[in-house]
């Protein structure tokens, strides 16, 4: 009985304390020189079928928690979770959702984000042809985590037509070699700088993010800003993007908002609530709720 | 606590559980599968969000219900022929009694994972691959033994039948779970290799 009570108490206390410990600030979209500065994570995966932990609706709510203005739901080689997320975002007051796809191509395995499309792009084509197909649907093509093993797929035409390249991705924190390769690829062409977290429900959404300088706060506004390279990515003292927009980001101190949001560290309070929740859950798993009790009739017979 | 006992001494625990007075009914069939979905949801909520969010737990119970559902359906298919000797609801409840080892492992793993800085969490699996793989294999092996004891002792199967039924149940349920969780990758990988040829 005491174990049951302690398990329930720990779980409830962890959840209540975690919710009370959340900051109550509201997210306001920054303005800079007539631009809306939208925070975007353009590489988000979702359950089912995509090796991700969260369903599209939870991805969207986590994006709101992470103070993102735009996300692209980019399941591997299909768009249906993006379509569902897009419908949810239009129906409810949530961050903007772009329909997307992470195209995982044949021969050399290029990975490419197609954002702002409306139907699945066939993966059985070259990178250059896939980019043409994305553009034909009005979307933008972004090289996803372009480490050296994926470079061979991008021929001259693909490099010419690619709209953006991920220059910040969680891989840069786990491997210096891959960080160098991703940045070398970005330097090879005139691409919009993109920071994406490849979010799969592990960690927080938007840990790697793009600041999009859009004239309009619409999907078209975001896509046009990416095509025009009006984006900035910040990582640990370094800015990526076109100089006028880096200057704007510096002048208006946009990154300090990001750091203030604490996207790179946990508070001790959060860690404590997680510990309490874990302890409560482990006690519950060990079975105090399911101890077999004899049937009423059996116990009466025994008397 | 039967789940704890079954995790530590599965033979004795299942022998005792099998001797308990017969109970059956819908609640018996769903209580442990629902708890497994709850535990998975809590683990995912620990991983996915800064706070341990009850809304996320609730939502993930629905999202992750496919895991115990696949396991229960595969079990029912395997023990269907002996349903007159043991009610299906009781079989499901007994089988899920043996889930403590991997649920505790999953919960501790998600807690450890959740302590990583958010920007390092996505690659945690790659940077800690060996200890994670070793721990998972160990838990899988012990969990197989626990389930074998459930089939052999609680379901009163001969050794060989217990092994065959357990293998069929495991393969079908986990194939379905992996397919739902990440169907794109195995299918696409196969297609890519075919196209590349």
Interface residues (C-beta under 8 A of the other chain):
Chain A: X3 X11 X14 X15 X18 X19 X21 X22 X47 X48 X49 X50 X51 X53 X54 X55 X57 X58 X61 X62 X65 X75 X76 X77 X78 X104 X106 X107 X109 X123 X124 X170 X171 X173 X174 X197 X198 X199 X200 X201 X202 X203 X204 X207 X208 X262 X263 X264 X265 X266 X270 X271 X273 X274 X275 X277 X278 X281 X282 X284 X285 X286 X287 X288 X289 X290 X291 X292 X294 X295 X298
Chain B: X1 X2 X3 X4 X5 X7 X17 X20 X21 X23 X31 X32 X35 X39 X42 X43 X44 X46 X47 X48 X49 X50 X51 X52 X53 X54 X55 X56 X57 X59 X60 X63 X66 X93 X97 X99 X100 X103 X104 X107 X108 X110 X111 X113 X114 X115 X116 X117 X118 X119 X120 X121 X122 X123 X124 X126 X127 X180 X181 X182 X183 X184 X185 X188 X191 X192 X195 X196
